[in-house]
Amino acid sequence: MSEAIKTIFGIDLGTTYSSIAYVDEYGKPVIIPNAENQRITPSVVFFDGSEIVVGDVAKESAKLYPNEVVSFIKRSMGEAYFVYEYDAKQYRPEEISSYILRKVAQDAEQTIGEKVKDVVITCPAYFGINEREATRKAGEIAGFNVRQIINEPTAAAIAYGTVQETENRVVLVYDLGGGTFDITMIDIQESSIDVICTGGDHNLGGKDWDDRIVAYLVQEFQRQTRSEEDILEDPDTWQDLQLSAEKSKKILSQRDKTPISITHGGERVKVELSRDKFLEITADLVERTIALTNDMLKEAKAKGYERFDEIILVGGSTRMPQVAERIQQEFTVESRMFDPDESVAKGAAIYGWKLSLNDGLITRIAEKTNRNPEEEDIIETTPKQIMDEVAKEMSEETGVTLSAVKQSTMSIRDVASKSFGVVARRPNDEEGVFNLIRKNTTVPMEIRRTFYTPEANQERVLIRIMENETGDKVVPVEHSIEIGTAVLDLPAGLPEDSPVEITFNLDREGCLHITALETSANRIVQANIETSSVIQGKELEDAIARAQHLVVH
Amino acid sequence: MDRINFYQLLELPINPPENDAQVITEAIKRKQMAWSRLRNHPTKGIQARHYISLLPEIQKVMADSELRKQEAEAALEDLKKRLETIFKAVDRHIDLIGSKGDISSQEIDNIAARHDIKPQMVQKRVARWQKRRGSPAVLQIQHQLINGKLSDQELDKIAEQNGIEAAIARKIHQQLLDQRQAELDDFINIQVRKGYMTQAEISGLAAVLPFDEGEILRRIRCPIKKAAKKEETQAYQMDSTVEQVIIENLKIVGHDSLYSFLGLFPGTSLEALQNKAVEKENEIRKISQKDAVLTASGVLVGQCISIFKSDESRYAYDLSRARLLLKKLNADIDLAATSKNIPREQYNFLMRQAIRFGALPEEAHNHIREYCQSKGLNISLPKKKINYKRYFLVAAVVLLIISIGGGSFWFIYYRQQRIEYEYLNMLAEASRQKTLEGQLGRIEKYIKQQQDQEYIERAQKDIDGLYKRIEFRDLKKMQKEKDAFEATQEYEKIATSIRGFMTKHPQSAHNPKLKKALDQLPELIDKRDFKRVLDIPPKNYAAVATALSNYQSEHPKGRHIKEVDQIAKRIAKPYYQQLVRELKTCEKDQQWDQCIALSAPYIGLFKDSRYAVRLKKRRDGYERSRQGQEIMVALRTKAGGPDAEPAVLAQAYRTYLAQNPYSPARDIIKTELGSLEAELDRQNVQAELKRLRRLLPQTKGRFREKAQETVLDTKTGLTWSMIDSGLDKRECMTFDEATQYVSRLKTGGHTDWRMPTVKELQAFYSGSNPFKTKSARWYWSADKIRRYSGEWVILVDVVAPSNHGNVKKRVADECGWARAVRR
C-alpha cells in the first residue's frame, strides 16, 4: 500500500472483550491478534503495583486479587460518581478504559509494525451523549487521534454490507454483547447504508446471564450446606463464581449440562447445571430483548418500514442457542450469525479506511479546483468529470482499486438514539422538556427554535440540555436526564417574552453542539456543555499525564 | 421519608449525631469506593448503583447543617420504630411459647437472644403477658378449644374444677370463640382478594379453628372453587434463583409481590396481568433516568412477562409467595422446639399464625411438618384430624356411583349440597354489588340458570324483598326532591320527579296519592307565574313584558289571562316611548346587540301591533348592521387585528367584496375601503417623493425641486409634476381621461399643466434619471393622428422611459399613464 493512505484502525471497545482491526493492502478487514495471540482481548484491568495488566492475565488474576481487578468498566462509562481507588489514587471509567485501548493498540503495533495513531472507536448505538463523550475521552487519554466514534450495529452492518454482494436489503442487527443490547434496523443499498431506527438497553448483556448462574450457584451452595451465608460477601468467591458462570454458560451453548464446583470457606460443593435449568432462570432476559425489538419495530413502522429481509446476529452472547430460537419463533424470519466477535471491529476498520481514502480524495480535489479542503460539501459540489479524474489518479498512485476509491464516498447515515431538548415552560406554566432533536431522526441534523424569556429585565437564561428516550415533542422533566447546562447572559432592560433562539446540532458521531442567540442584541453563546459525568479539566490532564508514563501489559 | 436514611446508610453514629465534616466526608468516600466496587456484583449490583446514584443528594444533605439535623432526627425516629417492631415480634413469641401454659427462664433467654435484646426486657414483657392471659380456667378452655367447641357439660365441669360459676365459664368460652371468629374473618378477608376460596382451605380452617365447615361457609362471601386445577399444577415449582432475583429486585422497588408491583390484585386475570406488564415496560423505557429502581423495575417487568404467560407459571409463583411467607414461621418453630417436641398447643398457635400471614392451611401444615422433620422435631397433632383430600374423595365417589348408574343417596346428597353452595355463593356475590339493582340483576341471572324449583322460589322471594326495598328507596328520594323543589316553587321539576317514580313503579300503592298531587300542580304554576308579573316594579317595562309573554304562552287559558292582557294594554305606549329613547343611545354607540336585545321583549309581547311592526323594521336594520359589523371585525382580525397593514386590510376588503357583492356589510366596507385606499395612495405618494428628494441631489443639478411636488429640468427649462398619474390615481387611464386629468391638475398651485410632446418626454427621460419608475410602463404624449383601419381610430404616440425613450403608437382607448408638464 502506498504511503499516501494513512491507516485508521477500528477498535471495538466491548464490555467483556475488545479487539482491533485494520484494512490490509488487499482491501480486506483483518483482526490483529494480541501479544497472547488471541483475536479478542478480555476488557479486564489488573492494577499490579505500578504496572497495569490488561486481558487474560488480568482476568485470571481476579480470583486471587479480586480488589485489584476491574471488569465491566464499560457499564460505568458516563457515570459521574463511579470511582475506583487503588493505591490512594482515584480512577474514572474513562481512564480505566484507556488502558484497554492502549493494550490492544500496543499489541497491534508490535504485530504489524505500524504506529497506531488514528482510530475509529465503536460504542453501542444506545449510548447517550455522556457515554459517547466518555468513550472519546478514553481514546484521547490513550494518546490516539480519535477520528470518529461510530455505533456498533452500524459498524457490523458496514462489515456485512461489504461481504454481502446481493442487492438492496433491510436488515435487523440484533447485537447482544457482554454488557449491552442494541437492536437496529438498517437499509443497505449499493451506495449507502442508512440506519432507520435503533433501540436497546445498555444494561442488558451476557453478564446478566452470568449473574443468574452465579445466583443459582449461591442457592445451591446454601441448599447443600444447609447454611444461609451469602458466599458472595467474600470477594474471592464472587470472582471465582463469576468466572465459573461465564465458562459454564459457554459450555451450555454446546452441551446439555455442565458440572460446576464451588469452593468457599473450606467447603466444596458440586453442582450440575442443565441447559433446561439455565433456560428457566434466564427466560425473562431473552424476553426483554424481544420486547425491545418489538418496540423498535413499532417505531420503524411509523417511519414507513413495515418489513425486513433478514436478521443478523452479532455480539458473543448471540451464540446462546436460545437467542436464535426465540427470535425465529417471534419473527419467523431466518436469523443468521455474522462473525459475532469480530464484525464490529472490522466494520470500524472499513469505516476508518473509507475516511482515509476520502481524506485523500478531498485533498486532491482541493488542489485541482483551488478550493479549501475544509469546505463541507466539497465532494457533492465537484463535477463528476473532475471526481472521476481524481479517483483515477488516486487509484493509480495508491494501488487501491478504482471501485474501492469510488466506494469510499458511499454515504453512511446514522440516526439519533435519543431525543434531545431543553427545559422550558409550557403554556400551563409547568416545566417540560421540549425536544428539538427527536429520537431516530437522521444525523447529522441541525434544528433551531425560538423560546421566550418569562420575565422582564431577566439577566441571564439558564439552558438545561436534556436527553430522553421518547420521540414525543414534550416530555416531563423527570423522565429526562440533564446532560449539561449553558448560560446566556442577556443585555439589560429586555422586556418579557424576548426571543432566544436555540440551535441544536447533532453531528455524525452523535455529539451535540449547542448555540444560543439572543436576537435583540445578536448575542451568541457557544454553549459548551458543562457536565460532571465525563472526565475533564484537571482530572483529564492528570489522567493524560499518568498515561504517558504507564506501561500496560 | 421514603428513601433510606443517610446516617444509617453511611453507618454514622446517631445518638449524638456525627457532625464532624471530615468524618462525614470520609464516610461518604469510603462508601463511594465500596459501592463502586459492588457496581457489577451479581446480586448486589443494582442496589450499589442505586446508592451511587444517591451520592449527589447524600453530599447535599450531609453538607447542610439544617438538612443534616433533620436527617439525624429522622434516623432516631426510625430507630424507635424498629424497636417497636421488635417488641411486637417478642410479644408474638411470648404468646407462642406461653401457649403451652408457662415460660421458663431458659425460654426467656432464648427469646432475648433471638431478638438481640436484654433478657430483662423480655422479662418485663412476660410479666405483661401473665397479666393479660387471665385465670387457669381461661387457659383450660383455651386448650380444649383446639379440639373444637366445648359442650355445656364440659364447661360445667371446668367451672366445677376451678370453683367458678358455670355462667362465667360460658362467658369465657364465648369470648374466646369471638376471638377465633375474628381471626377467621381476617383470613377470609385476605383470601377473597383473589376472588374465590377453595374447599381445601375451608377444611384446613375447620381443622385449626373451633368451627365446623358449615359455620365457616356461612361467613364466606365469595365463590367457592374445588381447586381441581390446583391439584394438577401442585407439582410445579418455581426455581429458587428466579425467586431470589424477584425478591431482591422487589426490595429495591419497595413492593412485596409482582402483583403489587404491577398495581393489580392477585386475583386479576392472566391477560390483564400480561397487558399491564407490557404497559409498564413501555412506561419504564420512556424514562431516561436509568437509576437502580428503574433497572430493578426492568428486571421485574421481564419476570412478569415470562411468569404471567401461563396459568402454570403463575401458579408456581403464587406457591412460591406462600412458601416465602411460611419461612417466617421457621424462626418461631426454632424457638418453640426447646425439647425436640412441638406441643399441640404450639402447633395450633403456629397454624393460626400462618393463617394470619395469609398462607393456605394445607401449605402451612406441610411446611411446618417438613421443617420439623428437617430439624428432627416431633409434632403433637391435635385430635381434630385434618383431611384435605376428603372433598376430592367425595367427588370421586360420587362420580363413581354416577358412572355405575346408581342415582343413589350420595348423588342426591352431593347435588343438594352443591345447589346450596351455589345459592349461598350467589347471595354472597349479590351482596357485594354496590347497588340494589346490581343485586337484583345477579339474582335474576341465577333464576334464569337455576332449574331446581325450590331454589327458584327462594330466589324469587329474595327478589320480591329487593323490589320492596327499591320502591321504598325511590319513594324517599322522590319525596326529598319534592320538598326541595316546593321550597323554590320549581313545580315542573316536581312533576318530572313524580312521573319518574310512577313510570318505574306502576303498581305502587302510593300512585293514587301521587296522581292527585300531580293534578294540583298546574294551578300552582299558574298562580306562581301571575305573581311573578305582579312582583315586578311596574315601571320596569321590559321585565314586566317578559313575564307577561311568559304567562301568555304558558297559560293561554290561564285563570289570570284577562288581567294579563289588560296590563299589557296599559304599558304598550309608555313602554314604546321609553324604548325609543333607549334605542337612540345604543344606535349612537353602534351597540347593535344591545339594540336587538332591547327591542325583543316588546316585539315578543305585542307581536303585530302598530308599534311592534315599526320596531321589527328597526330590528331588521340592527340585524344587518350587526352582521356588517361582525364581518368587518372578522376581516380585520384575519388581516392581522388592530395593527393590520393597510395594504393587507384593503386587499382583504376587496377580495371580500368581489366574493360577496350583496353583503350587508357592503356599504361600510366600501366606505372603509375608500378611506383606506386614499391613505395608501397618500403613503405611496409620500414614499415616492421621499425617494425622489433623496435622489435629486445626485443628478448634478439637472433636476431641482421647485414649488410643492414640481421639478424643474434645468436642461430643458420645463417644469414637471413629480408624481405621475399612475401613482396619483393608482390606475391607468385612456388618452381622453389622461388629457382631462392633466388639464385639471393643480399641483404646486399651477393650473397650466398640459400633456407633454414626444420630444419633451424623450428629453425628460434621457440620461440617468430618478423618474424612471415602475408605476408606469409608458406615457401618453400630446402627439396624435387619426387613421382608418376598418373604422376611424385615434393613434397616440407613447414613450416608454425604461426602453431608451422608444416611441410607439397606441390606440387612444388603451389604458396608459400621464405625466404633466408646463413651461
Interface residues (C-beta under 8 A of the other chain):
Chain A: N67 S71 F72 R75 S76 E79 A80 Y81 F82 V83 Y84 E85 G128 D201 N203 L204 K207 D210 D211 R212 V214 A215 Y216 V218 Q219 R223 D230 L232 W238 L241 Q242 A245 K277 E280 I281 A283 D284 L285 E287 R288 A291 L292 D295 K418 E467 N468 E469 T470 V475 E478 H479 S480 I481
Chain B: Q32 M33 S36 R37 R39 N40 H41 P42 T43 K44 G45 I52 S53 L55 P56 D239 S240 T241 V242 Q244 V245 V278 E281 N282 R285 K286 I287 S288 Q289 K290 T295 G298 V299 V301 G302 Q303 I305 S306
